[in-house]
Amino acid sequence: MAAAIARKALSASDIIYSVGLNPGQLDVSAVQVMQEIGIDISDHEPSHIDADYLEGADYIVFVSLKKGNIRTPNSKQIVWPIPDPAIPDTIKDNLLDQFRDTRTALEKHVLAFSKLLKD
């Protein structure tokens, strides 16, 4: 979800990779809430982190409640403390609402990140 939102919001010259520490299957709820804002992620295939992808990265963004353990010499590491919407929240009754909350949080972080890139 984060990469798709970033691709839509950032410059076409920005290269964005989406990888995970523990990638699973694409959640249909993620597909549905992204379609609500006109972004199709239905063909996305979650993939594992590959050191080659990250070698030349300027930024590594962790969408997690904690920072990952990835070291690259020239990358700035940023944590967006957003819980995984696929893990049930006892407060929310509706899984789609959890994914919508995550989408909204991601949109806010991507907007702030785009301003950082412009500075």
C-alpha positions as CSV (number, residue, x, y, z in Angstrom):
1,M,0.0,0.0,0.0
2,A,2.8,2.4,0.9
3,A,4.7,2.0,-2.3
4,A,1.6,2.4,-4.4
5,I,0.6,5.6,-2.6
6,A,4.2,6.9,-2.9
7,R,4.3,6.1,-6.7
8,K,1.2,8.1,-7.2
9,A,2.3,11.1,-5.0
10,L,6.0,11.4,-5.8
11,S,7.9,12.3,-8.9
12,A,8.1,9.9,-11.8
13,S,11.9,10.1,-11.4
14,D,11.8,8.7,-7.8
15,I,12.4,4.9,-7.8
16,I,10.3,3.1,-5.3
17,Y,10.7,-0.5,-4.3
18,S,8.3,-2.4,-2.0
19,V,9.8,-5.3,0.0
20,G,9.0,-6.8,3.3
21,L,10.7,-8.4,6.3
22,N,8.0,-11.1,6.3
23,P,6.0,-10.8,3.1
24,G,2.9,-12.8,2.9
25,Q,0.1,-12.9,0.4
26,L,-1.5,-9.8,-0.9
27,D,-4.5,-9.1,1.4
28,V,-7.8,-8.6,-0.5
29,S,-8.8,-5.9,2.0
30,A,-5.7,-3.9,0.9
31,V,-6.7,-4.3,-2.7
32,Q,-10.2,-3.1,-2.0
33,V,-9.3,0.0,0.0
34,M,-6.7,1.1,-2.5
35,Q,-9.3,0.7,-5.3
36,E,-11.5,3.1,-3.3
37,I,-8.9,5.8,-4.1
38,G,-8.2,4.8,-7.6
39,I,-5.1,2.7,-7.1
40,D,-4.9,-0.8,-8.4
41,I,-2.5,-3.1,-6.5
42,S,-4.2,-6.3,-7.5
43,D,-1.1,-7.5,-9.5
44,H,1.4,-6.7,-6.7
45,E,3.4,-9.7,-5.5
46,P,4.9,-9.2,-2.0
47,S,8.7,-9.9,-2.0
48,H,11.5,-10.3,0.4
49,I,14.2,-7.7,1.1
50,D,17.1,-8.0,-1.3
51,A,20.3,-6.3,-0.4
52,D,21.0,-5.4,-4.0
53,Y,17.8,-3.3,-4.1
54,L,18.8,-1.3,-1.1
55,E,22.5,-0.8,-2.0
56,G,21.9,2.5,-3.8
57,A,18.9,3.7,-1.8
58,D,18.9,7.2,-0.5
59,Y,16.1,6.4,1.9
60,I,14.8,3.2,3.5
61,V,11.3,3.6,5.0
62,F,10.2,1.1,7.5
63,V,6.4,0.9,7.8
64,S,6.3,-0.8,11.1
65,L,6.0,-0.2,14.8
66,K,9.8,-0.8,15.0
67,K,12.9,-0.1,12.9
68,G,14.2,-3.0,10.9
69,N,17.7,-4.2,11.2
70,I,19.0,-3.3,7.8
71,R,22.4,-1.5,7.3
72,T,23.3,0.3,4.1
73,P,26.2,2.8,4.1
74,N,24.5,5.8,2.4
75,S,20.8,5.4,3.2
76,K,18.8,7.5,5.6
77,Q,16.4,5.3,7.5
78,I,13.0,6.4,8.5
79,V,10.3,4.7,10.5
80,W,6.6,5.3,9.9
81,P,5.1,3.7,13.1
82,I,2.0,2.3,11.5
83,P,0.5,-1.0,12.7
84,D,-0.1,-3.9,10.3
85,P,-3.8,-3.7,9.4
86,A,-3.9,-7.4,8.8
87,I,-3.3,-8.1,12.5
88,P,-6.7,-7.7,14.1
89,D,-7.2,-4.7,16.3
90,T,-9.5,-5.3,19.2
91,I,-11.0,-1.8,18.9
92,K,-12.1,-2.1,15.3
93,D,-14.9,-4.5,14.4
94,N,-14.4,-4.0,10.7
95,L,-11.2,-5.2,9.0
96,L,-11.7,-2.8,6.1
97,D,-11.8,0.1,8.5
98,Q,-8.4,-1.0,9.8
99,F,-7.0,-1.0,6.3
100,R,-8.6,2.4,5.6
101,D,-7.0,3.8,8.8
102,T,-3.6,2.4,7.6
103,R,-4.2,3.9,4.1
104,T,-4.9,7.3,5.6
105,A,-1.8,7.2,7.8
106,L,0.3,6.2,4.8
107,E,-1.0,9.1,2.8
108,K,-0.1,11.5,5.5
109,H,3.4,10.1,5.8
110,V,4.0,10.1,2.0
111,L,2.9,13.7,1.9
112,A,5.3,14.7,4.6
113,F,8.0,12.6,2.9
114,S,7.4,14.3,-0.4
115,K,7.9,17.7,1.3
116,L,11.2,16.4,2.8
117,L,12.4,15.4,-0.7
118,K,11.6,18.9,-2.1
119,D,13.7,20.6,0.6
